[in-house]
Amino acid sequence: MFTSIPSPDPDWRYLEIPLTWFHDIGLSFFPASFQIHAYALFILAGIVIACWLTGYRLSQRGADGWLVIDVGLWAVLLGIVGARAFHVITHPDDYFGPGIDPLEMLRIWNGGIAIFGALFGGAIGIWLGCRITGLRFSAFADALAPGLLIAQAVGRIGNYFNHELFGAPTTLPWGLQIEAANAAFPIGLPADTLFHPTFLYEVIWNLLGAALILYLDRRRHLQWGKSIALYLIWYGAGRSVWETIRVDPSEVFFGIRTNVWMAFAAIAIGLIIWIVQSRQHKGLEPSPFAADREPGAERVSSDFYSNEDLVTTQTETRRTSAEQPAGTR
């Protein structure tokens, strides 16, 4: 009978690779071992999945799918910087104060990243990458939206292996076992207390959101930033709930955790994008490329390109082709 989610084996948290052979050949400046953390592997797996799906969706729009690498490098790099910066800013007591090494804020390998900071830094990276490649920012963001939710779902599995970011005590049958020796284990609770597996809630929520975006995009063609708007609304709504039941320390403003405020902000931004873009753009995007940046083709520069324009253009092209002599086609 299923009674609870077992606590992860501590040996699964990371894989330690010995590097003593470097010392044997005189390279003593190398560390004695190298650790590959399970959390990092899940984050990398999520990035790979997101890149693949984004590239596929870009190719469906007529762009070279490999452009995702050119944009993704900027997004990942600045996303990591933003994730670390946001964590440091929202957990100042861990990095500033008497006896604390200020360089600790740079040691990201000791843990401490924040998704909302990654979103902010990643958005800047995408903007830079799109400027370089000529892709339309909204087109790339829309292509990324479902893959981003899947990547976040995969990355959350790493929280399980790290024994972290669990929720309040629960008696539900899927409660999570956490060892009482864990530094995050609430003081005063019995050792057999079960906790809400908030990572699992977010995994399920994000996968459902990715499926919803893919379905609606197939039926309604969510363009002009509407897919990423739906992502912000969906993720913000879920995160505002999961965050309120987590027991890990966080900065609080007006009685509400920082990340709950950020979730509210994500919902608001998503709604604004959806409303504004729906009013300004009634048809489909003319191209995944920005005006005058599409390679090897004459461009339609109007941002109000519609389905009727597409039908008219295709009809005129067929009529012109039919009127030409066979030898000139």
C-alpha positions in Angstrom: 0.0 0.0 0.0 1.3 3.4 -0.9 1.8 5.4 2.3 4.4 8.0 1.6 7.2 9.2 -0.7 10.4 7.8 0.8 13.3 10.1 1.6 16.0 10.0 -1.2 19.1 8.0 -0.6 21.9 10.5 0.4 24.3 8.7 -1.9 22.1 9.7 -4.9 22.7 13.4 -4.2 25.9 13.5 -6.2 28.5 11.3 -7.9 32.0 11.7 -6.7 34.7 11.1 -9.3 38.3 10.7 -7.9 41.0 12.7 -9.5 44.0 11.4 -7.6 45.7 10.3 -10.8 46.3 14.0 -11.5 48.3 14.1 -8.3 50.2 10.9 -9.3 51.6 12.7 -12.3 52.5 15.8 -10.4 49.5 18.0 -11.1 48.8 18.7 -7.4 46.7 21.8 -8.1 43.8 19.6 -9.1 41.3 18.8 -6.4 41.3 15.2 -5.0 37.8 14.6 -6.4 35.1 16.0 -8.6 31.4 16.0 -7.7 28.6 15.8 -10.3 25.4 16.7 -8.5 22.1 15.1 -9.4 20.4 18.5 -9.3 22.8 19.9 -11.9 22.2 16.9 -14.2 18.4 17.4 -14.0 18.8 21.1 -14.8 21.0 20.2 -17.8 18.5 17.6 -19.0 15.8 20.2 -18.8 17.8 22.7 -20.8 18.4 20.1 -23.5 14.7 19.2 -23.7 13.7 22.9 -23.9 16.3 23.6 -26.6 15.1 20.6 -28.7 11.4 21.5 -28.4 12.1 25.2 -29.1 14.2 24.4 -32.1 11.4 22.1 -33.5 8.8 24.7 -33.0 10.9 27.4 -34.7 11.4 25.1 -37.6 7.6 24.6 -37.8 7.4 28.4 -38.2 10.0 28.4 -41.1 13.2 29.3 -39.2 16.3 27.3 -38.8 15.9 25.2 -35.7 19.6 25.4 -34.9 19.2 29.1 -34.2 18.0 28.0 -30.8 21.7 27.4 -29.9 22.7 30.9 -30.9 20.0 32.4 -28.7 20.1 29.7 -26.0 23.7 30.3 -25.2 22.9 33.9 -24.2 19.7 32.9 -22.4 21.4 30.2 -20.3 24.4 32.3 -19.4 22.5 35.4 -18.3 19.8 33.1 -16.8 22.4 31.6 -14.5 23.7 35.1 -13.5 20.1 36.3 -12.9 19.2 33.2 -10.9 22.2 33.6 -8.6 21.8 37.4 -8.2 18.1 37.1 -7.3 18.9 34.4 -4.7 21.6 36.5 -3.1 19.4 39.6 -3.0 16.5 37.7 -1.5 18.6 35.9 1.1 21.0 38.7 2.3 21.6 37.2 5.7 23.4 34.2 4.0 25.9 36.4 2.2 26.3 39.7 4.1 27.3 40.3 7.7 30.1 39.8 10.2 32.3 36.8 9.6 30.8 36.0 6.2 33.1 35.8 3.3 31.7 38.2 0.6 33.0 35.9 -2.1 30.5 33.3 -1.0 28.0 35.0 -3.2 30.0 33.9 -6.2 30.3 30.2 -5.2 27.2 29.0 -7.0 28.3 25.4 -6.6 27.4 25.6 -2.9 23.8 26.0 -3.9 21.4 28.9 -4.2 19.6 29.9 -7.4 16.1 31.3 -8.1 13.9 30.6 -11.0 12.4 34.2 -11.1 15.9 35.6 -11.4 16.7 33.1 -14.2 13.6 34.2 -16.0 14.6 37.9 -15.8 18.2 37.2 -16.9 17.2 34.7 -19.5 14.8 37.2 -21.1 17.6 39.7 -21.5 19.7 36.9 -23.0 16.9 36.0 -25.5 16.6 39.6 -26.4 20.3 39.8 -27.2 20.3 36.5 -29.0 17.3 37.6 -31.2 19.0 40.9 -32.0 22.0 38.9 -33.2 20.2 36.2 -35.2 17.4 38.5 -36.5 14.6 36.4 -34.9 11.5 38.1 -33.6 11.6 38.2 -29.8 8.0 37.2 -29.5 8.3 34.3 -31.9 11.3 32.9 -30.0 9.6 33.4 -26.6 6.4 31.7 -27.9 8.4 28.8 -29.3 10.2 28.5 -25.9 7.1 28.6 -23.6 6.1 24.9 -23.4 9.7 23.7 -23.3 10.4 26.1 -20.5 7.7 24.6 -18.4 9.0 21.1 -19.1 12.5 22.2 -18.3 11.4 23.6 -14.9 9.5 20.4 -14.2 12.6 18.2 -14.9 14.8 20.6 -12.8 12.4 20.3 -9.8 13.1 16.6 -9.6 16.6 17.7 -8.5 15.0 19.2 -5.3 14.0 15.7 -4.3 17.6 14.4 -4.5 18.8 17.5 -2.6 16.3 16.9 0.2 15.1 20.5 0.0 12.3 23.0 -0.6 9.6 20.7 0.8 6.3 22.0 2.2 4.5 22.1 5.5 3.7 18.9 7.5 0.9 16.8 6.1 -0.9 13.5 6.8 -1.8 12.9 3.1 -0.7 9.5 1.8 1.8 11.0 -0.6 3.6 12.9 2.2 7.4 13.2 1.8 9.8 11.6 4.2 12.7 13.8 5.3 15.4 12.8 7.7 15.3 14.6 11.0 19.0 15.4 10.7 18.3 17.6 7.7 19.1 21.3 8.5 15.8 22.3 7.0 13.8 20.0 9.2 11.5 22.2 11.3 12.5 22.2 15.0 10.2 20.6 17.4 8.5 18.2 15.0 8.5 14.4 15.5 11.1 12.6 13.4 8.5 10.6 11.4 6.7 13.8 10.3 5.7 13.8 6.6 5.8 17.0 4.4 4.1 18.2 1.3 6.2 17.3 -1.7 6.0 20.8 -3.3 8.5 19.8 -6.0 6.1 17.1 -7.1 3.1 19.5 -7.2 5.1 21.8 -9.4 6.3 19.0 -11.7 2.7 18.0 -12.4 1.5 21.6 -12.7 4.2 22.5 -15.2 3.7 19.5 -17.3 0.0 20.2 -17.5 0.7 23.8 -18.5 3.1 22.7 -21.2 0.4 20.3 -22.6 -2.2 23.2 -22.5 0.1 25.6 -24.4 0.9 23.0 -27.1 -2.8 22.2 -27.5 -4.0 25.8 -27.6 -1.2 26.8 -30.0 -2.2 24.0 -32.3 -5.8 25.0 -32.3 -5.6 28.8 -32.0 -2.0 29.7 -33.2 -0.8 31.5 -30.1 1.6 34.1 -31.5 2.7 37.7 -30.8 3.8 36.7 -27.3 0.6 34.9 -26.3 2.2 31.6 -25.6 4.8 33.2 -23.2 2.0 35.2 -21.7 0.0 32.0 -21.0 3.2 30.6 -19.5 3.6 33.5 -17.1 0.0 33.3 -16.0 0.0 29.5 -15.6 3.4 29.3 -13.8 2.7 32.3 -11.6 -0.7 30.9 -10.5 0.8 27.6 -9.5 3.9 29.0 -7.9 1.8 31.4 -5.8 0.2 28.4 -4.2 3.2 26.0 -3.8 5.3 28.9 -2.4 2.9 29.5 0.5 3.2 26.0 1.9 7.0 25.8 1.7 8.9 25.9 5.0 12.3 27.1 3.7 13.3 30.6 4.9 12.6 33.5 2.7 12.4 37.3 2.8 8.8 38.5 3.7 7.2 41.7 2.7 3.8 42.7 4.2 3.4 39.2 5.4 3.9 37.6 2.0 7.0 35.7 0.8 9.2 37.3 -1.9 8.5 34.6 -4.4 4.8 34.9 -4.0 5.0 38.6 -4.9 7.1 37.6 -7.9 4.4 35.0 -8.9 1.8 37.7 -8.7 4.0 39.9 -10.8 4.3 37.1 -13.4 0.5 36.8 -13.6 0.1 40.5 -14.0 2.8 40.7 -16.8 1.2 37.7 -18.6 -2.2 39.3 -18.5 -0.9 42.6 -19.8 1.0 40.9 -22.7 -2.1 38.9 -23.6 -4.5 41.9 -23.6 -2.1 44.4 -25.3 -1.0 41.9 -28.0 -4.6 40.7 -28.7 -5.7 44.3 -29.3 -2.7 45.3 -31.4 -2.3 42.2 -33.6 -5.4 40.6 -35.0 -3.7 38.2 -37.4 -0.6 36.0 -37.4 3.0 37.0 -37.4 4.3 37.5 -40.9 7.5 35.6 -40.1 9.5 34.4 -37.1 12.1 36.9 -38.2 12.1 40.6 -37.4 11.4 43.1 -40.2 14.1 43.1 -42.9 16.0 40.3 -41.1 14.6 37.2 -42.9 17.4 35.6 -44.9 17.0 35.4 -48.6 13.5 36.6 -49.0 11.6 39.8 -49.5 9.9 40.7 -46.2 6.5 42.0 -45.1 7.4 44.6 -42.6 3.9 45.4 -41.2 3.2 44.1 -37.7 -0.5 43.9 -38.7 -0.1 41.1 -41.2 -3.2 38.9 -41.2 -4.5 35.7 -42.5 -6.3 37.6 -45.2 -3.0 39.0 -46.4 -1.5 35.5 -46.5 -4.4 34.2 -48.6 -4.2 37.2 -51.0 -0.5 36.8 -51.4 -0.7 33.1 -52.1 -3.6 33.6 -54.6 -1.7 36.4 -56.5 1.4 34.2 -56.7 -0.5 31.2 -58.2 -2.2 33.5 -60.7 1.1 35.1 -61.8 2.6 31.6 -62.1 -0.3 30.4 -64.2 -0.1 33.3 -66.7 3.6 32.8 -67.3 4.8 30.7 -70.4 6.0 27.3 -69.4 9.6 28.0 -70.3 9.8 31.0 -67.9 8.6 29.4 -64.7 
